[in-house]
Amino acid sequence: MSDAPQVFDLAEVDADAPEVVLAWVERLRAAAARGPVLVRACPQMLAHTLYKAALLGDAIVLESVRDEEAYG
């Protein structure tokens, strides 16, 4: 197994809907089972969900979180 993290750049991902957030949580959790994961430009709601689910740490690391407004 390689020590190089799997990089996910989510700059173009729109994760406002709960089902989209859930799909990304499952995808990142599955990737983390194979090795370290680095997430760039993570949407705020997804970052919050990963934090609340205690999934952040050695396996999943947020490099950056997008600064988003809750309502435009």
C-alpha positions as CSV (number, residue, x, y, z in Angstrom):
1,M,0.0,0.0,0.0
2,S,1.3,3.4,-0.9
3,D,1.8,6.2,1.6
4,A,0.9,8.8,-1.0
5,P,-2.6,10.1,-0.2
6,Q,-5.5,9.8,-2.6
7,V,-6.4,13.4,-3.5
8,F,-10.0,14.6,-4.0
9,D,-10.4,18.1,-5.3
10,L,-14.0,19.1,-4.7
11,A,-13.8,22.6,-6.0
12,E,-16.5,21.9,-8.6
13,V,-18.7,19.8,-6.3
14,D,-22.0,21.3,-5.3
15,A,-22.9,19.5,-2.0
16,D,-26.0,21.4,-0.8
17,A,-28.4,18.4,-0.8
18,P,-28.2,15.8,2.0
19,E,-28.1,12.9,-0.5
20,V,-25.0,14.4,-2.2
21,V,-23.3,14.9,1.1
22,L,-24.1,11.3,2.1
23,A,-22.8,10.0,-1.3
24,W,-19.5,11.9,-0.8
25,V,-19.1,10.7,2.9
26,E,-19.5,7.1,1.7
27,R,-17.1,7.6,-1.2
28,L,-14.4,9.2,1.0
29,R,-14.9,6.5,3.7
30,A,-14.4,3.8,1.1
31,A,-11.3,5.5,-0.3
32,A,-9.9,5.9,3.3
33,A,-10.3,2.1,3.8
34,R,-7.7,1.8,1.0
35,G,-5.3,4.4,2.3
36,P,-4.9,8.0,3.3
37,V,-7.2,10.6,1.7
38,L,-6.6,14.3,1.2
39,V,-9.6,16.5,0.4
40,R,-9.1,19.9,-1.3
41,A,-11.8,22.7,-1.5
42,C,-14.2,20.7,0.5
43,P,-17.8,22.1,0.7
44,Q,-18.6,23.3,4.2
45,M,-21.6,21.0,4.7
46,L,-19.5,18.0,3.8
47,A,-16.6,19.1,6.0
48,H,-19.0,19.6,8.9
49,T,-20.6,16.1,8.3
50,L,-17.1,14.5,8.2
51,Y,-16.2,16.2,11.5
52,K,-19.5,15.3,13.2
53,A,-19.1,11.7,12.1
54,A,-15.6,11.6,13.5
55,L,-14.1,10.6,10.2
56,L,-11.4,13.2,10.1
57,G,-7.9,12.3,11.3
58,D,-5.2,10.1,10.0
59,A,-7.3,8.5,7.2
60,I,-9.2,11.6,5.9
61,V,-7.5,15.0,6.0
62,L,-9.0,18.3,4.9
63,E,-6.4,20.5,3.1
64,S,-8.9,23.3,2.6
65,V,-12.6,24.1,3.1
66,R,-14.5,26.4,0.8
67,D,-15.8,29.6,2.4
68,E,-19.4,29.5,1.4
69,E,-22.5,31.4,2.5
70,A,-25.4,29.4,3.7
71,Y,-27.8,31.4,1.5
72,G,-27.0,33.5,-1.5
